[in-house]
Amino acid sequence: MSLLFNLLAVILISTDHGVSGVGSDEVSVMEGDSVTLYTAVQTNQQEDIKWYFNGLLVAQISGDLSFICTDVQCNKDIERFRDRLKLDHQTGSLTITNTRNTDSGVYKLQIFSSSRNSDKIFSVTVHGVSAAEIDEVKRNEGESVTFDPPVARKPNDVMTWYFNDTRIAEITGDLIDICTDVQCNEDTERFRDRLKLDHQTGSLTITNITNTDSGEYKLQIFINNSSFSITRVKRFNLTVIAVPGSGLSSGAVAGIVVGVLLVFAAVSAVIYCHHQKTHAPVSQSEDDADNNPPPDPNVIQGGDADNPPHDPNDIPLEDMEHP
């Protein structure tokens, strides 16, 4: 019923302005997408452009650019878009950012010039599943991770991958322009040949991940048509979990091994020197001097306090009494 009402409103507007030859385009987007509706003209001094949403004026630009309005600037009674409408001053094309399901409906373009008037209708459908939701992904260090686009890639689609808002990979619809890592941005060498971009699907794979790869990855899909374009954004939040003993490069491992060997060698040298000091050999003369000091010439050697040494010049007492 609501769609019928919208179509009747468009017919009434067309009748009121006396225009004919209305064209129509079906536009299907997901919540969170941005969509641009083209006018296919360049504004000049003779053209005025107006945009209607379900019969309400939501954007207008005069040929001499003296009057430009969007949303509440055009109609105080409507605040549906709340600064989400962008009007191209060169072409008059209308962009709706961060679309919502309430943005579904009929968008009518009217172009007025001195030579002719023309109309075009866009029937926009916003699906309720948000493409802007962030997927939480967790992996262990050293593993690989693959981010898949939310929709199948079409020949004319341009897919661009960002890491923390830095472009790291891109593939064009005609496959003429394909880049990864430093090919896309000379200022970054973070991944060092660890990025793999699938040319058929646009999927991005990161091999041998490290904790420095944690962060937000954003895929921007640009879907272009002659009458409109859609910019779809998909986000992935990657958390890399540290694993004991992992995440060390061969150079880091070699450095640790060398450091351990140097410490071991230093400790061994200290122990050896200490051992040599405490167990140094003592010469015989020094040993004799310490343990056998030279005899005192004033002291008669031998005997003890109870049995003094025998003097050979002494004559026994019994012999003196009996000569």
C-alpha contacts under 8 A as a table, 3 or more apart, distances in Angstrom:
res1	aa1	res2	aa2	distance
1	M	4	L	5.10
1	M	5	F	6.28
2	S	5	F	5.01
2	S	6	N	6.22
3	L	6	N	5.03
3	L	7	L	6.25
3	L	105	G	7.52
4	L	7	L	5.16
4	L	8	L	6.18
5	F	8	L	5.08
5	F	9	A	6.14
6	N	9	A	5.03
6	N	10	V	6.31
6	N	54	N	5.60
6	N	55	G	7.56
6	N	105	G	7.21
6	N	106	V	6.47
7	L	10	V	5.09
7	L	11	I	6.25
7	L	106	V	7.49
8	L	11	I	5.04
8	L	12	L	6.16
9	A	12	L	5.09
9	A	13	I	6.23
9	A	54	N	6.77
9	A	55	G	5.80
10	V	13	I	5.11
10	V	14	S	6.18
10	V	54	N	7.25
10	V	55	G	6.46
10	V	106	V	7.75
10	V	108	K	7.23
11	I	14	S	5.09
11	I	15	T	6.15
12	L	15	T	5.05
12	L	16	D	6.10
13	I	16	D	5.10
13	I	17	H	6.34
13	I	55	G	7.11
14	S	17	H	5.38
14	S	18	G	6.02
14	S	19	V	5.64
14	S	20	S	7.16
14	S	119	D	7.90
15	T	18	G	5.04
15	T	19	V	6.72
19	V	22	V	7.88
19	V	117	N	6.49
19	V	118	S	6.48
19	V	119	D	6.94
20	S	118	S	7.11
20	S	119	D	7.18
21	G	118	S	7.25
21	G	119	D	7.05
22	V	118	S	7.38
22	V	119	D	5.21
22	V	120	K	5.19
22	V	121	I	6.76
23	G	119	D	7.05
23	G	120	K	4.86
23	G	121	I	5.84
24	S	120	K	6.05
24	S	121	I	4.55
24	S	122	F	5.52
24	S	123	S	7.16
25	D	121	I	6.43
25	D	122	F	4.79
25	D	123	S	6.08
25	D	227	S	7.47
26	E	122	F	6.04
26	E	123	S	4.95
26	E	124	V	6.23
26	E	125	T	7.96
27	V	122	F	6.82
27	V	123	S	5.92
27	V	124	V	4.68
27	V	125	T	6.21
27	V	228	F	7.87
28	S	124	V	5.93
28	S	125	T	4.89
28	S	126	V	6.15
28	S	127	H	7.50
29	V	33	D	6.41
29	V	35	V	7.63
29	V	124	V	7.56
29	V	125	T	6.21
29	V	126	V	4.97
29	V	127	H	6.21
29	V	230	I	7.31
30	M	33	D	5.67
30	M	99	T	7.41
30	M	100	R	7.98
30	M	126	V	5.26
30	M	127	H	4.72
30	M	128	G	6.64
30	M	129	V	6.30
30	M	130	S	5.88
30	M	131	A	6.07
30	M	232	R	7.84
31	E	98	N	6.88
31	E	99	T	5.22
31	E	100	R	5.07
31	E	101	N	6.52
31	E	126	V	5.99
31	E	127	H	5.94
31	E	128	G	5.89
31	E	129	V	6.11
31	E	130	S	4.38
31	E	131	A	6.08
31	E	132	A	7.19
32	G	97	T	7.43
32	G	98	N	4.19
32	G	99	T	4.94
32	G	100	R	6.60
32	G	130	S	5.81
32	G	131	A	5.88
32	G	132	A	5.17
32	G	232	R	7.47
32	G	233	V	7.47
33	D	97	T	6.64
33	D	98	N	5.34
33	D	99	T	5.54
33	D	131	A	6.97
33	D	132	A	7.39
33	D	230	I	6.88
33	D	231	T	5.77
33	D	232	R	4.76
33	D	233	V	6.51
34	S	95	T	6.97
34	S	96	I	5.60
34	S	97	T	4.28
34	S	98	N	5.50
34	S	99	T	6.12
34	S	230	I	5.78
34	S	231	T	5.04
34	S	232	R	6.54
35	V	95	T	5.56
35	V	96	I	5.40
35	V	97	T	6.59
35	V	99	T	7.80
35	V	228	F	7.20
35	V	229	S	5.78
35	V	230	I	4.46
35	V	231	T	6.22
36	T	93	S	6.77
36	T	94	L	5.55
36	T	95	T	4.11
36	T	96	I	6.42
36	T	228	F	5.48
36	T	229	S	5.24
36	T	230	I	6.41
37	L	93	S	5.67
37	L	94	L	5.23
37	L	95	T	6.27
37	L	122	F	7.65
37	L	227	S	6.48
37	L	228	F	4.61
37	L	229	S	6.86
38	Y	91	T	7.86
38	Y	92	G	7.70
38	Y	93	S	4.68
38	Y	94	L	6.76
38	Y	226	S	7.90
38	Y	227	S	5.30
38	Y	228	F	5.34
39	T	91	T	6.57
39	T	92	G	6.33
39	T	93	S	5.29
39	T	109	L	7.51
39	T	227	S	7.53
40	A	91	T	7.18
40	A	93	S	7.97
40	A	227	S	7.43
41	V	91	T	5.67
41	V	92	G	7.72
42	Q	90	Q	5.96
42	Q	91	T	4.57
42	Q	92	G	7.54
43	T	46	Q	7.84
43	T	47	E	6.04
43	T	48	D	7.76
43	T	63	G	5.75
43	T	89	H	7.62
43	T	90	Q	5.73
43	T	91	T	5.41
43	T	92	G	6.76
44	N	47	E	5.75
44	N	63	G	4.99
44	N	64	D	6.53
45	Q	62	S	8.00
45	Q	63	G	4.46
45	Q	64	D	4.88
46	Q	63	G	5.55
46	Q	64	D	7.70
46	Q	112	F	7.86
46	Q	113	S	5.17
46	Q	114	S	6.08
47	E	62	S	6.60
47	E	63	G	4.52
47	E	111	I	6.59
47	E	112	F	5.35
47	E	113	S	4.46
47	E	114	S	7.45
48	D	60	Q	7.62
48	D	61	I	5.97
48	D	62	S	4.41
48	D	63	G	4.97
48	D	111	I	5.79
48	D	112	F	5.05
48	D	113	S	6.56
49	I	60	Q	5.63
49	I	61	I	5.34
49	I	62	S	6.35
49	I	63	G	7.63
49	I	92	G	6.51
49	I	109	L	7.30
49	I	110	Q	5.75
49	I	111	I	4.67
49	I	112	F	6.40
50	K	57	L	7.23
50	K	58	V	7.93
50	K	59	A	5.84
50	K	60	Q	4.40
50	K	61	I	6.64
50	K	109	L	5.98
50	K	110	Q	5.22
50	K	111	I	6.63
51	W	57	L	5.97
51	W	58	V	5.81
51	W	59	A	5.01
51	W	60	Q	6.20
51	W	94	L	7.89
51	W	107	Y	6.88
51	W	108	K	5.67
51	W	109	L	4.84
51	W	110	Q	6.46
52	Y	55	G	5.47
52	Y	56	L	5.08
52	Y	57	L	4.40
52	Y	58	V	5.50
52	Y	59	A	7.09
52	Y	107	Y	5.56
52	Y	108	K	4.99
52	Y	109	L	6.63
53	F	56	L	5.19
53	F	57	L	6.48
53	F	58	V	6.42
53	F	105	G	7.01
53	F	106	V	5.83
53	F	107	Y	4.65
53	F	108	K	6.48
54	N	105	G	6.31
54	N	106	V	5.37
54	N	107	Y	6.50
54	N	108	K	7.91
55	G	108	K	7.95
56	L	75	N	7.82
57	L	60	Q	7.75
57	L	71	D	7.82
57	L	74	C	6.46
57	L	75	N	6.52
58	V	69	C	7.84
58	V	70	T	5.48
58	V	71	D	4.65
58	V	72	V	7.48
58	V	74	C	5.90
58	V	75	N	6.73
59	A	68	I	7.61
59	A	69	C	5.44
59	A	70	T	4.21
59	A	71	D	6.18
59	A	74	C	6.26
59	A	87	L	7.31
59	A	94	L	7.97
60	Q	67	F	7.57
60	Q	68	I	5.60
60	Q	69	C	5.34
60	Q	70	T	6.63
60	Q	74	C	7.27
61	I	65	L	6.23
61	I	66	S	7.90
61	I	67	F	5.75
61	I	68	I	4.45
61	I	69	C	6.67
61	I	89	H	7.47
61	I	92	G	6.87
62	S	65	L	4.99
62	S	66	S	6.17
62	S	67	F	5.46
62	S	68	I	6.61
63	G	66	S	7.68
64	D	67	F	7.87
65	L	68	I	6.47
65	L	89	H	7.55
69	C	73	Q	5.17
69	C	74	C	5.31
70	T	73	Q	5.38
70	T	74	C	5.57
70	T	85	L	6.52
70	T	86	K	7.50
70	T	87	L	7.37
71	D	74	C	5.56
71	D	75	N	6.26
71	D	76	K	7.89
71	D	78	I	6.82
71	D	79	E	6.48
71	D	80	R	7.59
71	D	81	F	6.57
71	D	82	R	7.20
71	D	83	D	7.29
71	D	85	L	7.00
72	V	75	N	4.73
72	V	76	K	4.63
72	V	77	D	6.98
72	V	78	I	5.81
72	V	79	E	5.78
73	Q	76	K	6.49
75	N	78	I	5.87
76	K	79	E	7.46
79	E	82	R	5.55
81	F	84	R	5.18
81	F	85	L	6.50
82	R	85	L	7.73
83	D	86	K	7.90
84	R	96	I	5.70
84	R	97	T	5.18
84	R	98	N	7.08
85	L	94	L	7.01
85	L	95	T	5.74
85	L	96	I	4.91
85	L	97	T	6.59
86	K	94	L	5.87
86	K	95	T	4.97
86	K	96	I	6.53
86	K	97	T	7.87
87	L	92	G	5.92
87	L	93	S	5.91
87	L	94	L	4.88
87	L	95	T	6.41
88	D	91	T	5.63
88	D	92	G	4.84
88	D	93	S	5.24
88	D	94	L	6.52
89	H	92	G	5.53
89	H	93	S	7.95
96	I	99	T	6.38
99	T	103	D	6.38
99	T	126	V	7.06
100	R	103	D	5.40
100	R	104	S	7.63
100	R	126	V	6.36
100	R	128	G	7.69
101	N	104	S	5.67
101	N	125	T	7.56
101	N	126	V	4.88
101	N	127	H	6.22
101	N	128	G	6.01
102	T	126	V	7.72
103	D	124	V	7.68
103	D	125	T	7.68
103	D	126	V	6.71
104	S	123	S	7.78
104	S	124	V	5.26
104	S	125	T	4.66
104	S	126	V	5.33
105	G	123	S	5.90
105	G	124	V	5.42
105	G	125	T	6.57
106	V	121	I	6.80
106	V	122	F	5.83
106	V	123	S	4.67
106	V	124	V	6.25
107	Y	121	I	5.79
107	Y	122	F	5.08
107	Y	123	S	6.32
107	Y	124	V	7.31
108	K	119	D	7.09
108	K	120	K	5.85
108	K	121	I	4.60
108	K	122	F	6.37
109	L	119	D	5.46
109	L	120	K	5.05
109	L	121	I	6.22
110	Q	117	N	7.37
110	Q	118	S	5.90
110	Q	119	D	4.62
110	Q	120	K	6.73
111	I	117	N	5.63
111	I	118	S	5.27
111	I	119	D	6.38
112	F	116	R	6.61
112	F	117	N	4.67
112	F	118	S	6.81
113	S	116	R	5.41
113	S	117	N	5.96
127	H	130	S	7.62
130	S	133	E	5.89
131	A	150	P	7.37
131	A	232	R	7.08
131	A	233	V	6.36
131	A	234	K	5.67
132	A	233	V	5.88
132	A	234	K	5.41
132	A	235	R	6.55
133	E	234	K	7.01
133	E	235	R	6.67
134	I	234	K	7.09
134	I	235	R	4.83
134	I	236	F	5.30
134	I	237	N	6.51
135	D	235	R	6.40
135	D	236	F	4.70
135	D	237	N	6.05
136	E	236	F	6.06
136	E	237	N	4.98
136	E	238	L	6.33
136	E	239	T	7.84
137	V	236	F	6.88
137	V	237	N	5.94
137	V	238	L	4.85
137	V	239	T	6.25
138	K	238	L	5.83
138	K	239	T	4.82
138	K	240	V	5.91
138	K	241	I	7.09
139	R	143	E	6.66
139	R	144	S	7.76
139	R	145	V	7.20
139	R	238	L	7.66
139	R	239	T	6.50
139	R	240	V	5.10
139	R	241	I	6.03
140	N	143	E	5.81
140	N	209	I	7.79
140	N	240	V	5.51
140	N	241	I	4.68
140	N	242	A	6.25
140	N	243	V	6.55
141	E	208	N	7.01
141	E	209	I	5.47
141	E	210	T	5.11
141	E	211	N	6.68
141	E	240	V	5.97
141	E	241	I	5.93
141	E	242	A	5.62
141	E	243	V	6.17
141	E	246	S	6.45
141	E	247	G	5.92
142	G	207	T	7.54
142	G	208	N	4.25
142	G	209	I	5.08
142	G	210	T	6.39
142	G	246	S	6.85
142	G	247	G	6.38
143	E	207	T	6.52
143	E	208	N	5.16
143	E	209	I	5.79
144	S	205	T	6.97
144	S	206	I	5.59
144	S	207	T	4.32
144	S	208	N	5.56
144	S	209	I	6.12
145	V	205	T	5.61
145	V	206	I	5.43
145	V	207	T	6.67
145	V	209	I	7.71
146	T	203	S	6.78
146	T	204	L	5.56
146	T	205	T	4.20
146	T	206	I	6.48
147	F	203	S	5.68
147	F	204	L	5.25
147	F	205	T	6.39
147	F	236	F	7.56
148	D	201	T	7.89
148	D	202	G	7.38
148	D	203	S	4.69
148	D	204	L	6.77
149	P	152	A	7.02
149	P	153	R	7.81
149	P	201	T	7.49
149	P	202	G	6.77
149	P	203	S	6.13
149	P	219	L	7.35
149	P	234	K	7.36
150	P	234	K	7.14
152	A	201	T	6.50
153	R	157	D	6.48
153	R	200	Q	7.21
153	R	201	T	5.45
153	R	202	G	6.74
154	K	157	D	5.39
154	K	173	G	7.29
155	P	173	G	4.85
155	P	174	D	6.69
156	N	172	T	7.36
156	N	173	G	4.13
156	N	174	D	6.76
156	N	223	I	6.82
156	N	224	N	6.78
157	D	172	T	6.49
157	D	173	G	4.84
157	D	221	I	6.61
157	D	222	F	5.65
157	D	223	I	4.93
157	D	224	N	6.81
158	V	170	E	7.43
158	V	171	I	5.87
158	V	172	T	4.44
158	V	173	G	5.41
158	V	221	I	5.72
158	V	222	F	5.04
158	V	223	I	6.78
159	M	170	E	5.59
159	M	171	I	5.35
159	M	172	T	6.47
159	M	202	G	6.69
159	M	219	L	6.85
159	M	220	Q	5.78
159	M	221	I	4.64
159	M	222	F	6.45
160	T	167	R	7.14
160	T	168	I	7.88
160	T	169	A	5.85
160	T	170	E	4.29
160	T	171	I	6.56
160	T	219	L	5.74
160	T	220	Q	5.18
160	T	221	I	6.53
161	W	167	R	5.89
161	W	168	I	5.77
161	W	169	A	4.98
161	W	170	E	6.06
161	W	217	Y	7.03
161	W	218	K	5.71
161	W	219	L	4.62
161	W	220	Q	6.43
162	Y	165	D	5.24
162	Y	166	T	5.05
162	Y	167	R	4.31
162	Y	168	I	5.46
162	Y	169	A	7.05
162	Y	217	Y	5.58
162	Y	218	K	5.00
162	Y	219	L	6.41
163	F	166	T	5.14
163	F	167	R	6.43
163	F	168	I	6.52
163	F	215	G	7.16
163	F	216	E	5.92
163	F	217	Y	4.64
163	F	218	K	6.47
164	N	215	G	6.51
164	N	216	E	5.43
164	N	217	Y	6.40
164	N	218	K	7.79
165	D	218	K	7.59
166	T	185	N	7.87
167	R	170	E	7.82
167	R	181	D	7.84
167	R	184	C	6.45
167	R	185	N	6.55
168	I	179	C	7.75
168	I	180	T	5.48
168	I	181	D	4.63
168	I	182	V	7.44
168	I	184	C	5.77
168	I	185	N	6.66
169	A	178	I	7.49
169	A	179	C	5.33
169	A	180	T	4.20
169	A	181	D	6.15
169	A	184	C	6.18
169	A	197	L	7.39
170	E	177	D	7.42
170	E	178	I	5.55
170	E	179	C	5.40
170	E	180	T	6.72
170	E	184	C	7.42
171	I	175	L	6.20
171	I	176	I	7.98
171	I	177	D	5.93
171	I	178	I	4.57
171	I	179	C	6.81
171	I	199	H	7.25
171	I	202	G	7.16
172	T	175	L	5.05
172	T	176	I	6.46
172	T	177	D	5.56
172	T	178	I	6.61
173	G	176	I	7.80
174	D	177	D	7.73
175	L	178	I	6.28
175	L	199	H	7.65
179	C	183	Q	5.21
179	C	184	C	5.33
180	T	183	Q	5.40
180	T	184	C	5.59
180	T	195	L	6.61
180	T	196	K	7.68
180	T	197	L	7.44
181	D	184	C	5.55
181	D	185	N	6.29
181	D	186	E	7.94
181	D	188	T	6.84
181	D	189	E	6.55
181	D	190	R	7.62
181	D	191	F	6.63
181	D	192	R	7.33
181	D	193	D	7.48
181	D	195	L	7.07
182	V	185	N	4.75
182	V	186	E	4.68
182	V	187	D	6.98
182	V	188	T	5.80
182	V	189	E	5.83
183	Q	186	E	6.52
185	N	188	T	5.95
186	E	189	E	7.55
189	E	192	R	5.53
191	F	194	R	5.24
191	F	195	L	6.58
192	R	195	L	7.77
194	R	206	I	5.55
194	R	207	T	5.16
194	R	208	N	7.13
195	L	204	L	7.01
195	L	205	T	5.76
195	L	206	I	4.85
195	L	207	T	6.69
196	K	204	L	5.83
196	K	205	T	5.00
196	K	206	I	6.46
197	L	202	G	6.16
197	L	203	S	5.88
197	L	204	L	4.82
197	L	205	T	6.48
198	D	201	T	5.64
198	D	202	G	4.94
198	D	203	S	5.20
198	D	204	L	6.52
199	H	202	G	5.58
199	H	203	S	7.91
206	I	209	I	6.48
209	I	213	D	6.31
209	I	240	V	7.38
210	T	213	D	5.55
210	T	214	S	7.69
210	T	240	V	6.58
210	T	247	G	5.96
211	N	214	S	5.65
211	N	239	T	7.73
211	N	240	V	5.14
211	N	241	I	6.90
211	N	242	A	6.76
211	N	247	G	7.78
213	D	238	L	7.59
213	D	239	T	7.97
213	D	240	V	7.02
214	S	237	N	7.64
214	S	238	L	5.14
214	S	239	T	4.90
214	S	240	V	5.53
215	G	237	N	5.74
215	G	238	L	5.39
215	G	239	T	6.74
216	E	235	R	6.86
216	E	236	F	5.73
216	E	237	N	4.51
216	E	238	L	6.27
217	Y	235	R	5.72
217	Y	236	F	5.04
217	Y	237	N	6.23
217	Y	238	L	7.41
218	K	233	V	6.85
218	K	234	K	5.71
218	K	235	R	4.43
218	K	236	F	6.30
219	L	233	V	5.60
219	L	234	K	5.05
219	L	235	R	6.27
220	Q	231	T	6.74
220	Q	232	R	5.68
220	Q	233	V	4.60
220	Q	234	K	6.58
221	I	230	I	7.89
221	I	231	T	5.63
221	I	232	R	4.96
221	I	233	V	6.31
222	F	229	S	7.16
222	F	230	I	5.92
222	F	231	T	4.70
222	F	232	R	6.50
223	I	229	S	5.51
223	I	230	I	5.02
223	I	231	T	6.29
223	I	232	R	7.87
224	N	228	F	6.52
224	N	229	S	4.38
224	N	230	I	6.51
225	N	228	F	5.12
225	N	229	S	5.51
226	S	229	S	7.87
242	A	246	S	7.22
242	A	247	G	7.46
243	V	246	S	5.37
243	V	247	G	7.50
245	G	248	L	7.22
248	L	251	G	7.99
248	L	252	A	5.88
248	L	253	V	6.33
249	S	252	A	5.14
249	S	253	V	6.26
250	S	253	V	5.08
250	S	254	A	6.10
251	G	254	A	5.07
251	G	255	G	6.12
252	A	255	G	5.03
252	A	256	I	6.24
253	V	256	I	5.15
253	V	257	V	6.26
254	A	257	V	5.11
254	A	258	V	6.17
255	G	258	V	5.18
255	G	259	G	6.11
256	I	259	G	5.06
256	I	260	V	6.21
257	V	260	V	5.17
257	V	261	L	6.23
258	V	261	L	5.10
258	V	262	L	6.18
259	G	262	L	5.16
259	G	263	V	6.27
260	V	263	V	5.19
260	V	264	F	6.15
261	L	264	F	5.02
261	L	265	A	6.11
262	L	265	A	5.08
262	L	266	A	6.18
263	V	266	A	5.14
263	V	267	V	6.22
264	F	267	V	5.23
264	F	268	S	6.12
265	A	268	S	5.07
265	A	269	A	6.17
266	A	269	A	5.15
266	A	270	V	6.37
267	V	270	V	5.19
267	V	271	I	6.27
268	S	271	I	5.16
268	S	272	Y	6.12
269	A	272	Y	5.11
269	A	273	C	6.21
270	V	273	C	5.28
270	V	274	H	6.22
271	I	274	H	5.18
271	I	275	H	6.15
272	Y	275	H	5.08
272	Y	276	Q	6.23
273	C	276	Q	5.12
273	C	277	K	6.32
274	H	277	K	5.23
274	H	278	T	6.38
275	H	278	T	5.39
275	H	279	H	6.09
276	Q	279	H	5.37
276	Q	280	A	5.67
277	K	280	A	5.56
282	V	286	E	6.81
282	V	287	D	6.72
283	S	286	E	5.40
283	S	287	D	6.29
284	Q	287	D	5.00
284	Q	288	D	6.10
285	S	288	D	5.12
285	S	289	A	6.06
286	E	289	A	5.07
286	E	290	D	6.28
287	D	290	D	5.23
287	D	291	N	6.14
288	D	291	N	5.16
288	D	292	N	5.16
288	D	293	P	7.17
289	A	292	N	5.59
289	A	293	P	5.36
289	A	294	P	7.85
290	D	293	P	6.48
295	P	299	V	7.85
295	P	301	Q	7.99
296	D	299	V	5.52
297	P	300	I	7.44
300	I	309	P	7.47
301	Q	309	P	7.49
302	G	308	P	7.62
302	G	309	P	5.88
303	G	307	N	5.64
303	G	308	P	4.90
303	G	309	P	4.81
304	D	307	N	5.23
304	D	308	P	5.35
304	D	309	P	7.42
305	A	308	P	5.95
311	D	314	D	5.65
315	I	319	D	6.89
315	I	320	M	7.11
316	P	319	D	5.43
316	P	320	M	6.75
317	L	320	M	5.17
317	L	321	E	6.62
318	E	321	E	5.33
318	E	322	H	6.45
319	D	322	H	5.27
319	D	323	P	6.11
320	M	323	P	5.90
